[in-house]
Amino acid sequence: MAVDLPRQTDNAFLGDSLKGGSHEPTYGGVLSFMRRRYSRDLAGVDLAVWGIPFDASVSNRPGARFGPQGVRRASAIFDGDPQYPFEFDPFETLACVDYGDCVFDYGHNRDIPGHIEAQAREILQSGTHLFSIGGDHFVTYPLLKAHVEKHGPLALVQFDAHQDTWDDKGDRIDHGTFVGRAVREGLIDPEKSIQIGIRTHAPETCGLEILFGEEVELLGVNGVVELVKDRVGDAKAYMTFDIDCLDPAFAPGTGTPVAGGLTSREALMILRRLGDLNFVGGDVVEVAPAYDHADITSIAGASVALMYIGLLAERQRQRTDGL
């Protein structure tokens, strides 16, 4: 006797549409990001979510190689509902796939940046928007190279506890030097770029505007948003969110936690109000689940990704409506 199943499971590979929620149990099933279909076919795809499980460039605690797994697992609790605060499901608007993870040989670290860049370039050449889940913060450097090849030099909107401008002669694989290198190579325009939540001092600013952690509190959310918008203007922008921008109370699962950071609410409120910026790519990095508690940090990472995706969907809905 045939049994009618109450709901479909394993939407990650059995789903019949790239759009919409799956409504399967949050505690079961194959864990892609937000139950999106796992696919390398980008035909008709608006957005690809891609994991980069690399953490060989960290200066303190390793473990961000498990970040993509952690964020995917945490994202399951959000699937199938209108997403707060947008009041709609962004995946009803955006055709989105989970593109899986970057492929590389961990035994050949010097080759890994080239692999990240080449695989990101392939995604971008299809016309698909790319959001990446790290991995440590070095991965943003090859991601920027791929995005700049398509879009030209970019404004960088960086949420972080660290400036990542330490000395780099151009041959290091180091998560603390990528911003300085990106400026020197002309990948980002420092006069259009801003760092939010910084709580350390690096030898140089490289010309980026810096909002230190205590300044975020003094300015408030609206003040920070206005500064970011004034700085970036109408430039094409890349958003990178190091989860250690958040205070360790809200993101203990990271490699280099620094006290005095943003609350998850502050960070998400700021990001929510940046929908006018012309983001052409983004990432969330440095989630290290081994140091986490009750998935706090992974949930924060998934929430950042969803907020960014919500902004993309909102922008597409406005274009469709002719606003």
N, C-alpha and C positions, 0 to 999 in steps of 0.2 A: 504494500500500500504506500503510495507516494505521500510524502509529508511536506506541507507548505512551510518553508522556512520564514520566520517573521521578518528577517532582514538579511541583506547580503553581507558577507564578510570578506575580508582580504581584498578590499578595493584597490590596494596597491598594485595588484596584477590582474584582478578580475573585473575591475570597473569598466562599464561600457561607455563612459563619457569622461572627457578631460575636465569637465566643469561640475560644480555642485559638491555638496558634502556627501559622506558615505553613510553616516548615522550608524556605524557599527560600534560594538562595545568599546569603551575607552581602554579597557584592560586586556583586550585580546586582539588577535589579528596581526598581520604583517605590518611592521612599523616603518612606513615611509613618512616623509614630512607631511603632516596633515592628511595622511591617507591618499596623497596624490599618487597617480599611476607611476610606477617605475618605468621609464622609457628613455631610449636614446634617439627616438624619432621626434624631431622638432617641427615637423610639418604642422602648421596651424597652431603652434604653441606660442603663447604670449610671454610666459615666464618659466624659467628653469631654476629649480633649487638644487644646489650642487654641494656635496661635501668634500672637504679637503683635510683628510686625517693626518696631518703633519705637525710634529712638535719638536723636531730635532734642533731648533734654533733658540730654545728658551734659555734664559739666564738664571732661572730659579727652579721651580718645580715643573717637571714634565707632566703630561697627561692630557693635553688638549687634543691629541690624536683621537681621543674618544669623544670629542665634542660633537661631531656630526651624529653619532649614535645617541648621545644624551639629548640633544635638541629634538631629534626625530621622536624619541620615546616620549618626551615631555609634551610635544605638540599634539599627541593623540587626544588629550583631554579637551582640546578646543574644537575638534572637528564636528561639523554638522550643524553648527549654530550660527546665527548672525554674530559677527565679531564686534565686540565692544572696542571702541566707542562708535563704530561706523554704522551700526544698526543694519548691516547687510552682510551677506556671505561674499567675501571678495572672490571666491572661486566660482560663483555664479557669473561673474564678469570676466575673470581672467582664465584662460585655458593654461593650466599649469601642470608641469610634470616634476617628479623627483628624478633628477638625472643620475642619481647614484653618486659614487665617489670618484675623485680624481685617481688616476692609475699611475703608479710609479714604483720603482724598485727602491725600498728603504735602504739598501746597501750601497746605493750610489747617490749620496746626498747632493753632490754638485750638479747632478743632472735634473734634480727635482724642480727647481725654479723654471727651467725650460719646459718641462712636462706640464706644469700648472698653466703657464702662459699659453702653450700651444693648444691645450684642451679647452681653455677658456675662449681663445680666439675662435675655435671651431663653433662653439655655442653662439658667440656673438655674431659671427658671419652669417648665421641662419636668420638673423633679425630678431632673435629671442632675447628678452631681458634676462640678466643673470643675477641671482642672489646666491651668495656663497656662505657656507657654514664651515668655519675653521675648527681645529687647527690653530696654531699660534699666529701671532700678528705678522710674521714675515710673509705669510701667504698673500697679504694685501699688495705687496710689491709686484709680483708677477701678474696679479689680477689687474693692477693699475696699468701695466704695460700693455696688456691685451685690450683694455678699454680705451686707452689713449690711441692705440693704433686705429681704432674705429672712429673715435669722437674728437681726437685732438686733446691738448692739455686740459686738465680738469680742475675744478675747485674741490678741495677735500674738506668734508665735514666729519671730523673725527671725535668720537666720544671715547675718553681714555683717562687713565690715571697718569700716564707717562707720555712724554713728548715724542719719544722714539726718534730723536735726532742725534743720538750719540755718534761718535766718530766712526766713519766707515770709508775705507779706501776704495770701495767699490768691489771688493772681493769677498765680503763676509756674508754668511747666511745667518742672520741675527735679527731677532724680533724687535730689537731696540734701536735699529738704525734705518729702517725702511723709509721714514719720512724725509730724513736728510738726503738720502740717496735719490728719492723721487723728486725733490726740489732741484738738486744738482743736475739731474738728467732731463729736467723740463717736463716731467710727467704731470706735475701739479703746479698751479699758479699760486704761489704763497700769498699774494695780495688778495686773492679771492678765498683763501682757505682759513679754517678756524678749528681750534682744538677745545673741547668742552670737558671740564671736570678734572683738569690736570692737578696732581698733588705731589709732584716731584720736580726737581730742577735738572735740566740737561745743560750741556755746555753752550748750546746755541738754540735760538728760536727758528732759524732759517726763514724768518720773515712772516711766519704764520701768526695770526692773532690767537692769543691764549686766554682762555677763561679758566682760572683756577677754581678748585672745588669750593672754596669759601665765597668766591665772587658769584658763583651760581646761586648760592643761598641768598646773598645780599641783593642780587638783581631780581631774583624771582623768575618764574617760568616765562612770563611775558617779556621781561627785559632781555633774557637770554635769546628768545626767539627773534626779537627785533634786531639784536646784534648779528645773529647768524644770517638773517635775511639781508641786512645791509651789507654784510661782508661778501656774500656769495652773489647777490643780485640775480641776473638772468643767465649766469654762466652754467654750462653743463657741470654737474656735480656728482661726486662719488661719496657715499656714506659708508664709513667703517666704524663699527661699534665694538670696541674691546670691552668685554664684560666686566673688567676690573675698573671701569669708570664708576660702577656702582660700589657703594660701601660694602665691605665684607659681610655686614649683617644681611645684605640682600643678595650677595653673590660670593659665598665662601669658596665655591668650587672653581678656583682659578689659580694660575701659576704664581702671580706676583700681586697678592692683595695689598691694598693701601687704605688705611683708615681715613675717614672724613669724606667719603664719596657721596655721590647722588643716591637718593632713594630710587627704587624701581619706578615709583609713581612719578617722580620729577622727570626722570629720563624719558619715560613714555609720553608724558604730557608735552615735553619739548618736541619730541619727534613727531607727535600727532599734529603739531602746528607748523610743520615744515613742508606741508603738501604743495605749497606754491613753488618750491625749488624744483629745478629740472634734474632730478636724479636719473642717471643713466646706468647705475649699478650700485651694488652695496654688499656688505658682508657683516656677520657677527662672528667674533673670534674669541679665543682664549677660555672657552668653557672647558673645564677639566673635571669631569664628574667624580673622579676618585676622591676629591676633597670636598665634595658637595654633601649636603644634608637634605634628605627628603626631596631631592630634585629641585631645590630652590633656585640654583643657578641655571640649570637646564630650562626650567620654566621661564626664567627671565630671558634667556637667550631665544627661546621660541616666541616669547611675547614681542621682543624687538623685531624678529623676522616678520611676525604677523602684522605689526604696526606698519613696517615698511611696505609690505605687500598691500595692506589696506590703503595706503596712500596711492600706490600705483593703480589699484582698482578704482578708487575715487576719481582719480585724474582721467582714467579711461571712460568712466561713466559720464563725466562732464563733457568730454569730447563727443561722445555718442549723442548726448542730449543737446549738443551745439552751444554749450555755455562758454 
